[in-house]
Amino acid sequence: MTSTRVLNDKPDWERDAKAWPNRQCSRFLEAGGLRWHVQIAGEGPALLLIHGTAAANHSWGALLPLLAKDYCVIAPDLPGHGFTSAPDSARLSLPGMAAALNALLLALHQSPQVAVGHSAGAAILARMCLDGLINPRLLISLNGALLPLRGLPGKVFSPVAKLLARSSLVPRIVGHDAKRQGAIERLVDSTGSHLDARGVALYRLLVSSPGHVAAALNMMANWNLEPLARDLPRLACDLRLLVGSRDQTVPPSEAAHVRALVPRATIQRLEGLGHLAHEEQAETVAQGIFRAIKDTSATNQPKSNTKNS
């Protein structure tokens, strides 16, 4: 079992986050038994950004200011990730994450009209929608991991993740390895994305932290997407699938499987971008988000009762 000491071995905000993106937007608050790090920027309707496994809200660094021109953007670090405290490892599950984020939104008195989730973050938001915890008019899945892994990877992923998560030594080994030259660069490249030196340095900071790594491993160990796949056809809001054509983490072909399950889903390709598309080309992703919002607004407009003469 992962020790509490490892889970609490996290980056220090004052020591390690001097160059954290959008630092001026950061605040810390208590909600649902956790101390959250969340960034809030802009005015207008609420737009919620949820990052994926092993990342933090730094990944929205260039995108958040673009969206904040029209929205009140809310971007937390997930439980155990970045600078948010870690709950008991059993709560690092899909329902557990959904419940934790609900507590945060209640504390903030916010109800998002648009929800954007990257990778596993999209699954958390879909679960929240299905459970009635949020009721956005649009859910945007950015290279979303919404369906269980197929074939052999699906059979071995969860058992291996559970085995790694039980060890308090593994996060320290990973953290030590992250400091080696080229280690994070290879990890990023494996996603099909290419980041600049600053982007790589931020991931090195996170992955060098045993507590951050332990939370990510426990999240993967507790992840079960079978119930979500079963429930997705009940999704009531519009769903836009933004898909990086070079994504090597979630195969772009998965979007077609999601669309087959969700009648209101539409696909928009992001040509030449990988799994971390929003970190590669924030403006391109922002344009995709605004386009999805515009399309949803047009679709949901009430039809005129006036007949042509």
N, C-alpha and C positions, 0 to 999 in steps of 0.2 A: 504494500500500500504506500502511496506517495505520502511522505511526512508533511506535517503542517509547516515545519521549518522550511522545507523546499518550496512549498506553495507560497510562503511569505517572503521568499528571497527574490524581491522584485526590484526593478529600477527605482532610483530615488529621484523625485521630481526636481528638487532644488539642485542636486548634484549632476544629474544626467540629462536633463531636458532643457538646457539653455537654448538649444537651437530647434526645439520642437516646433513643427509647422503650426501656424495660427495660435501660438502660445497665448496671445492676448485674449483669445476667445475662451480659454480654458477656465473651468471652475470645478470645485470639488463639493460633493454633497452626499448625505446619507440617505439611503432608500433601500427598503427590503433587506436590511441587515448588512448592506455592503457600503463601502465608501467608493463612490463613483468619480471617475474623471470623465467629464463631458465637455465638449465644445459647442457653444451656441453663438450663432452669428446671423445678422440680418433681421428684417422685419417682414411681416406678411403671413400667409398661411404656413403652417408647420410642415417641414419636410424632414423626414428621419433618414439618417444614413447609418447603416450597420455593416461593419467590416467583417471579414472572414476569419477563419481559424488561423492563429499564430500571428495575426496582424494587430493593428491598433488604429486609433483615429488619425494617426499621421498619414495613413494611406489616402485620406481625402484632402491632403494638404493643398494641392493646387485646385481641386474641384470645388471645395467648400466656398471660397470667396466668389466663385462664378455663380453658384446657386444662390448665395446670400444676397445677390442683387435684387431678387424677386421673392425670396422666401425666408422664413425664420428656420434656419438649418440647425438640426440637433444631431450631434455626432459623438456618441459615447464610446469609450473603450469597453468591450465586453467583459463580463466577470472573469477575473483572473488574468486578463490581458492588459498589456500596457501598464497604466497607473491606476486601474480599478482593482480593488481588493478581491481576493479569491474566496468563494464560498466552499462548503464541503464538496468534495469531488463528485459526489452523486448528483449534485445540482447542476453540474456542467453537462447537462443533457439538452436535447431540443426543447422539451416542455419546461425544463428548469430555466434555461436561458430566456424563453418566452415570458415566463412568470417574472423573472428578475427585471427584464426590460419594462414590463407592464408597471411594476412598482416604481421604476424610475420616472416613467411618463406621468404617473399619478402625482408623484412628488413635484414634478415640474409644471403640472396642470396643463399638459400639452396633449393634443390629439391630432396626429399627423394626417394631412390630406393626401400626401404623397409619401411613399416609403420606398427607399432604394437600398437593396442589399447586395453585397458582393459575395460570391461563392457561398459558404455556409450561412452567411448573413441573410441571404435570400430565403433560405429554408426557415430560419428563425422568424422572419417577417411573415412568411406564408402561414406558419403555425399560429402566429398571433392573430392573423386575419381569420383563419378558420375557427379559432377558439373565441372569437368576438372580443379580443383584447384591444385591437385597433380596428378601425373601419375606414381605411383610406379609399379614395376613389380610384387610385392607381397604385399598383405594386410593380416596381421595376427590378427585374432580376438581372444583375450584371455578372455574366459568366456564372450564373447561379448553380449551386450543387443541390438540386431539388429532388433527385432520384437516387436510389441505392446504386452502388457500383455493380457493374454487370460481370458475369463470368467469374474466373478465378480470383481477380482482385477483390471482388465482393465477398468471396468466401474466406479470404485470408486477412483482409484489412482489419476487421473488428477484433479477432483473436490476437493479432499481433499488437494492435494498439492497446488492448487490455493488458497484455504482458508487459509492454514498455511502461505503461502508466503505473504499474504496481511498484516499480523500482524508483527509489529516491536517488539512485546513482545516475540513471540515464539522463535526466535533465542537466546534471552537472557535466556529464561527458559532452552532450550536445552544446552546452554553453561554452565549454572550453574549446571545442572544435570550431565554433563560430568565429573565434578570434584569429584563426589561421588565415593567412593570405589566400584569397580566392574562394574560400568556402561559401560565403554568402553569395558571391557572384555566380557560382555554379548553381546554387539553390534557386536563385532568381531566374537564371537562364533556363532552368528546367521547366519553368512555367510557360515558356514561349514569349516572355516579356524581356525588355532590356531597360534597366534603370540607370540614371546618372549616379555619380559618386555619392551625392547626398542621400538619395533614396536607399542605396546599398548600406550606407553608414547607419541609417535609422533602423533597418532590419538587423544589422549587426548588434546594435544596442539591445534590441528586444531579445534576439535569439541567444545572446550572451547571458541573459538572465535566467537562472534555473527555475524561478517561480513562474515566469512567463511561459517557458517551455513545458513545465509540468501542467499548467492550466490547459495548454493546447493539446497535450497528450491525453489528459483526462477527458477533455471535450470529445476527442476522436474516439476514445474508448467507450464513451457513453452514448455515442451517436447512433440513432436508429431511424432511417428514413422510410422504412416500410409503411408505418402508419400515415406519414405525410403523403406518400405516393397514392395510398388508398383514398385519402381525403381530398386530394387536389381537385377532382372534378366538382367539388362543392364550392370552390373559390368564387366569391361573388363579385369581387372588384375586377377591373381590367388588369391584365397582366402583360407587360412588355418585356420580352426577352432580348436583352442586349448581349450579343455574342461575338467575342473576339475570334476572328478567323484563324488566328495562330495559337489559340488557347491549347496548351498541352496538359493542363490539369483537369479541366472538365471538357471532354470532347465536344466540339461545336454541334455534332450530330445529336447530342442529348436534347437540344432545344426542340427538335422535331417530335421527340417522344413526349416532352412536356406539353407541346401544343396539341398533341393527340388526346391528352387527358383533360386539358382546360380549354373549353370552347372559346373563352374570351381572350386567349393568348395570341399575341402577334410577335413575330421575330424581326429584329433589326440587326444586321451584321455590322461589325466594326472591322473593316478590312485592314489587314496588316498588323493587328494588335493581338496581344496575348492575354493571359489570365489577369494580369495587373494592368489592364487597359487604361483605367482611370489614373494610374500613376505614370503611364507612358505619354498619353495625350489627353490631358484633362479637358481641353477645349472641345475635342471631338466627342468625348463622352457627355459633356455638358450639353452640347447640341443635340445629342441623341435623347437625353433626358427631357429637354425642353420640347423636342419634337413629339415625344411620347405624351407629354402633358397636353400639348396642343391637340393631338389626335383624340385623346380621351375627352377633352372639353367639347370638341366638335361632335363626337359620337353621343355624348350625354346631354346635348342641348335639347330642350323640348321641341317637338315638331310643331310647326305652325298649323293652325286650323284653317288658315286662309286658303281657299281653292283658287286655282288659276281660272281666270275668266275666259 
